Amino acid sequence: MTMAASPVLGGAYRANRYEPRFGLHLSEIAIQGDHAKDVESLFAILKYRVIGSSWVTGWSGWNDALDKRTANRHLVRKAVYVTHGWTHIVDPELVMFAEEKVLAKESKALHAKIITWLSESTSDTYGFSAYDKGRLLRSVLNLNGKTE
């Protein structure tokens, strides 16, 4: 399922910390179990409306689908896939990661663990969170070398 903002995937070497750096710009929400059918209701809670979907196979198909231009800047793309007993939501906007109250409630409603991660190397922002039974168990966010 895709929703319609292009991810910036790539990497570059930075010789020292003052030079600009470009790297992984992505976030993901992983829900234990097959919850693909529940994702649309989660999107609705977060004020997203699914306007279309497409099916792709493999990394290149997935990357190409997320990288397609949208009709306007208000349309964003997200990818949803199920593998190894987990439902994954790929969020190139990096916004779902911050929805702690919503994700905690979703963990309780689905009776499932939820793990999130965020990587935004341009600003040196990285993090992960773990939810279970409606509670945020652990959250770490590193902003430009400072950990919260």
C-alpha positions in Angstrom: 0.0 0.0 0.0 1.4 3.4 -0.9 0.0 6.7 0.0 1.6 9.1 -2.2 7.1 12.4 -0.5 10.0 10.8 -2.0 12.6 9.3 0.2 16.2 10.4 -0.1 18.3 7.3 0.0 22.0 7.4 -0.5 25.3 7.9 1.1 28.4 10.0 1.0 31.6 10.0 2.9 32.3 13.0 5.2 36.0 13.6 5.9 35.3 15.8 9.0 32.3 16.7 11.1 32.0 20.2 9.6 31.4 19.1 6.0 27.9 18.4 4.9 26.9 14.8 4.9 24.1 13.0 3.1 22.9 9.5 4.0 19.9 7.5 5.0 16.8 9.6 5.4 14.1 7.1 6.5 11.9 5.9 9.3 10.0 2.7 9.9 7.3 1.4 12.1 7.3 -2.4 12.7 4.3 -4.1 14.2 4.5 -7.6 15.4 2.2 -9.9 13.4 0.4 -9.5 10.1 -1.5 -6.2 10.5 -1.6 -5.0 6.9 -5.4 -4.8 7.1 -5.1 -2.5 10.2 -2.7 0.0 8.6 -5.3 2.1 6.9 -7.1 2.7 10.2 -3.7 3.8 11.8 -3.2 6.1 8.8 -6.7 7.6 9.4 -5.9 8.3 13.1 -2.7 10.2 11.9 -4.9 12.2 9.4 -3.7 10.3 6.3 -6.2 9.2 3.7 -5.2 6.4 1.4 -5.9 7.4 -2.2 -4.3 4.6 -4.1 -2.1 1.6 -3.8 0.3 -0.4 -6.0 2.1 -3.7 -5.5 5.8 -4.1 -6.1 8.3 -6.9 -5.7 11.9 -6.5 -4.4 14.0 -3.7 -3.2 14.3 -1.9 -6.6 10.5 -2.0 -7.1 9.9 -0.7 -3.6 12.5 2.1 -4.1 11.1 3.1 -7.5 7.5 3.2 -6.2 8.5 5.5 -3.2 10.6 7.7 -5.5 7.9 8.5 -8.0 6.9 12.1 -8.1 3.4 13.0 -6.8 0.9 15.4 -8.2 1.4 18.0 -5.5 3.4 18.4 -2.2 0.4 17.4 -0.1 0.5 13.9 -1.4 3.0 11.6 0.3 4.0 8.0 -0.2 4.4 5.3 2.4 5.2 1.6 1.9 3.7 -1.3 3.8 5.0 -4.8 3.7 4.8 -7.9 5.9 7.8 -10.2 6.4 9.0 -12.6 9.0 6.0 -12.1 11.2 6.1 -8.3 11.3 4.2 -5.6 9.4 6.5 -2.7 8.3 5.4 0.8 7.5 8.2 2.8 5.7 7.8 6.5 6.4 10.1 8.7 4.3 8.5 11.8 6.0 9.9 10.7 9.4 6.8 11.9 11.2 5.1 8.7 12.4 8.1 8.0 14.7 7.1 11.0 16.9 3.5 9.8 17.4 4.2 8.2 20.8 0.7 8.3 22.2 -0.9 7.0 19.0 1.7 4.2 18.7 1.2 3.2 22.3 -2.6 3.0 21.9 -2.1 1.0 18.7 0.2 -1.4 20.5 -2.6 -2.0 23.0 -5.4 -2.2 20.5 -3.5 -4.7 18.3 -2.1 -6.7 21.2 1.3 -6.3 19.5 4.8 -5.1 20.1 5.7 -2.0 18.0 9.3 -1.1 17.2 10.2 2.2 15.5 13.4 3.5 14.1 14.5 6.8 12.5 17.7 7.7 10.6 18.2 11.2 9.3 22.0 11.5 8.8 22.0 15.0 7.4 21.1 16.4 10.8 22.7 13.6 12.8 19.3 12.4 14.1 18.8 8.8 14.9 16.4 7.0 17.2 14.3 4.0 18.1 11.3 3.2 20.3 9.7 0.0 21.7 6.1 -0.3 22.7 4.3 -3.2 24.2 0.8 -3.6 25.7 0.0 0.1 25.3 3.2 1.3 26.9 6.3 3.0 25.6 9.0 0.7 27.1 12.1 2.4 25.7 12.9 5.4 23.5 16.3 6.7 22.5 16.8 9.8 20.3 20.2 11.1 19.4 20.1 14.7 18.1 23.4 15.9 16.7 25.4 13.8 19.2 23.2 14.5 22.2 21.1 11.5 23.5 17.7 11.9 25.1 
